[in-house]
């Protein structure tokens, strides 16, 4: 009798939703900024006054964004908004955050 081969991938290395054509999941709140994680890039930003935050992705050298990914409110923990975006070619992108709200 043979034992089935088990793949032990981390559960957080798989998307749970699709937003703007990208697989995403709730991110890690630290460190802030962009961090490589298994299968993607984690984006985290602190904002005490934002009512909404998006990650804006650009191909290097281009002025127009290739995508804007709103961070769902349920991905926010306290005042830190975070999201993991899967399938990005990290070396080929630049990013920014867009915050909305009073004095965001």
VEXVO-937451 format. One record per residue: residue number from 1; z, x, y of N, C-alpha, C in turn. Coordinates in steps of 0.05 Angstrom, whole numbers, always signed. Atoms other than C-alpha are relative to their C-alpha. Layout:
<rs>
[NUM, [Z, X, Y], [Z, X, Y], [Z, X, Y]]
...
</rs>
This chain:
<rs>
[1, [+0, +17, -23], [+0, +0, +0], [+0, +18, +25]]
[2, [+1, -16, -24], [-18, +28, +68], [+15, -14, +23]]
[3, [-14, +11, -23], [+20, +19, +132], [-20, -2, +23]]
[4, [+18, +2, -22], [-19, -7, +192], [+6, +21, +21]]
[5, [-3, -19, -22], [-31, +43, +248], [+10, -15, +25]]
[6, [-11, +13, -24], [+11, +24, +308], [-7, +16, +25]]
[7, [+5, -13, -25], [-11, +40, +378], [+23, -6, +18]]
[8, [-24, +4, -17], [+49, +50, +423], [-6, +6, +29]]
[9, [+5, -2, -29], [+21, +42, +493], [+22, -14, +15]]
[10, [-20, +12, -17], [+69, +27, +548], [-10, -28, +9]]
[11, [+8, +27, -8], [+69, -47, +566], [-9, +0, +29]]
[12, [+8, +0, -28], [+63, -30, +640], [-26, +14, +5]]
[13, [+26, -12, -4], [-3, +4, +628], [-23, -20, -5]]
[14, [+20, +21, +4], [-39, -63, +621], [+3, -20, +23]]
[15, [-1, +20, -21], [-58, -113, +676], [+10, -27, -10]]
[16, [-9, +27, +6], [-27, -182, +679], [-16, -21, +15]]
[17, [+16, +19, -17], [-74, -213, +731], [-25, +15, +8]]
[18, [+24, -11, -13], [-142, -203, +763], [+0, -10, +29]]
[19, [+2, +6, -29], [-147, -200, +839], [-23, +16, +11]]
[20, [+23, -14, -13], [-212, -183, +877], [-16, +16, -21]]
[21, [+16, -14, +21], [-244, -163, +811], [+14, +23, -14]]
[22, [-15, -22, +11], [-190, -113, +793], [+24, -10, -17]]
[23, [-24, +6, +15], [-138, -117, +738], [+24, +12, +14]]
[24, [-24, -8, -15], [-69, -113, +770], [+25, -9, -15]]
[25, [-27, +9, +9], [+5, -120, +754], [+20, +7, +22]]
[26, [-22, -8, -19], [+70, -116, +793], [+4, +30, -2]]
[27, [-2, -29, -1], [+79, -45, +815], [+29, +10, +0]]
[28, [-26, -13, -3], [+136, +4, +819], [+6, +4, +30]]
[29, [-7, -1, -29], [+174, +6, +885], [+3, +28, +10]]
[30, [-3, -28, -8], [+182, +82, +886], [-18, +17, -18]]
[31, [+0, -8, -28], [+153, +128, +907], [-18, -18, +17]]
[32, [+18, +15, -19], [+121, +96, +969], [-27, +15, +1]]
[33, [+27, -12, -2], [+47, +108, +979], [-16, -6, -25]]
[34, [+17, +3, +24], [-4, +117, +923], [+8, +20, -20]]
[35, [-9, -18, +22], [+16, +146, +856], [-17, -6, -25]]
[36, [+14, +4, +25], [-25, +156, +793], [+21, -9, -21]]
[37, [-16, +10, +23], [+4, +117, +734], [-19, -5, -23]]
[38, [+18, +3, +22], [-22, +105, +664], [-20, -23, +5]]
[39, [+21, +19, -3], [-89, +70, +672], [-7, -9, +28]]
[40, [+5, +9, -27], [-87, +61, +747], [+14, +15, +22]]
[41, [-13, -11, -24], [-57, +73, +815], [+21, -20, +9]]
[42, [-21, +16, -10], [+9, +46, +839], [+1, +3, +31]]
[43, [-2, +0, -29], [+12, +27, +913], [+26, -14, +8]]
[44, [-25, +12, -9], [+79, +14, +947], [+4, +6, +30]]
[45, [-5, -3, -29], [+98, +3, +1020], [+25, -16, +7]]
[46, [-23, +13, -10], [+162, -16, +1056], [-8, -14, +26]]
[47, [+4, +15, -25], [+158, -71, +1109], [+21, -21, +2]]
[48, [-21, +20, -4], [+217, -109, +1135], [-8, -26, +13]]
[49, [+9, +23, -15], [+176, -158, +1175], [-26, -13, -9]]
[50, [+26, +11, +9], [+111, -170, +1138], [+4, -26, -16]]
[51, [+1, +25, +16], [+96, -239, +1111], [-22, +2, -21]]
[52, [+21, -5, +20], [+36, -212, +1072], [-9, +29, +3]]
[53, [+11, -28, +0], [+9, -143, +1053], [-23, +2, -20]]
[54, [+24, -5, +17], [-58, -121, +1024], [-4, +30, -2]]
[55, [+10, -27, +4], [-84, -56, +996], [-30, -1, +7]]
[56, [+28, -1, -7], [-151, -39, +1028], [-12, +25, -11]]
[57, [+12, -23, +14], [-195, +7, +986], [-27, +7, +13]]
[58, [+25, -10, -11], [-252, +49, +1014], [-11, +21, -19]]
[59, [+12, -23, +13], [-302, +94, +979], [+1, +22, +21]]
[60, [-2, -22, -18], [-294, +163, +1009], [-25, +2, +17]]
[61, [+22, -3, -20], [-337, +171, +1072], [-12, -26, +9]]
[62, [+11, +25, -9], [-351, +97, +1080], [+19, -14, +19]]
[63, [-17, +14, -20], [-327, +55, +1139], [+8, -28, -8]]
[64, [-6, +28, +9], [-329, -13, +1105], [+16, +1, -26]]
[65, [-16, +0, +25], [-277, -29, +1052], [-17, -10, -24]]
[66, [+13, +10, +25], [-301, -37, +980], [+16, -24, -11]]
[67, [-17, +22, +10], [-243, -85, +966], [+25, -2, +17]]
[68, [-27, +5, -11], [-181, -116, +996], [+15, -16, -20]]
[69, [-15, +12, +21], [-128, -133, +946], [+27, -10, +11]]
[70, [-26, +10, -10], [-72, -179, +971], [+22, +4, -21]]
[71, [-22, -4, +18], [-5, -162, +940], [+15, -27, -2]]
[72, [-14, +26, +2], [+25, -227, +912], [+29, +2, +8]]
[73, [-27, +0, -9], [+91, -246, +941], [+20, +5, -22]]
[74, [-19, -5, +22], [+123, -245, +872], [+0, +28, -10]]
[75, [+0, -29, +6], [+105, -171, +867], [+18, +15, +19]]
[76, [-18, -13, -20], [+152, -157, +927], [+28, +0, -11]]
[77, [-28, -2, +6], [+222, -133, +913], [+15, +8, +25]]
[78, [-13, -5, -26], [+266, -137, +974], [-21, +3, +22]]
[79, [+19, -5, -22], [+226, -106, +1030], [-23, +19, -9]]
[80, [+21, -17, +10], [+180, -65, +986], [-21, -16, -15]]
[81, [+23, +13, +13], [+111, -91, +967], [-13, +20, -18]]
[82, [+12, -20, +18], [+81, -58, +906], [-19, -14, -20]]
[83, [+19, +10, +19], [+22, -67, +860], [-13, +24, -15]]
[84, [+15, -20, +15], [-12, -27, +805], [-28, -11, -3]]
[85, [+28, +8, +2], [-88, -30, +807], [-13, +17, -21]]
[86, [+12, -14, +23], [-125, -11, +743], [-30, +5, +4]]
[87, [+29, -5, +1], [-193, +21, +734], [-11, +13, +25]]
[88, [+10, -13, -24], [-197, +59, +800], [-7, +29, -6]]
[89, [+6, -29, +1], [-231, +126, +805], [+14, +13, +24]]
[90, [-18, -9, -21], [-175, +158, +844], [-12, +21, +18]]
[91, [+12, -22, -16], [-216, +218, +867], [-21, -10, +19]]
[92, [+22, +10, -16], [-269, +173, +898], [+8, -21, +21]]
[93, [-9, +21, -18], [-226, +126, +940], [+20, +11, +21]]
[94, [-21, -3, -20], [-184, +125, +1003], [+12, -28, +2]]
[95, [-13, +26, -1], [-135, +69, +1018], [+15, -3, +26]]
[96, [-17, +7, -23], [-97, +35, +1073], [+15, -26, -8]]
[97, [-14, +26, +3], [-48, -23, +1078], [-6, -17, +24]]
[98, [+3, +19, -21], [-59, -85, +1119], [+24, -19, -2]]
[99, [-24, +18, +0], [+5, -123, +1138], [-5, -23, +20]]
[100, [+2, +23, -18], [+9, -192, +1169], [+29, -10, +5]]
[101, [-26, +12, -6], [+68, -226, +1203], [+9, +9, +27]]
[102, [-10, -7, -26], [+110, -221, +1265], [+9, +30, +1]]
[103, [-7, -28, -3], [+114, -148, +1286], [-4, +16, -26]]
[104, [+5, -14, +26], [+86, -126, +1218], [-11, +26, +6]]
</rs>
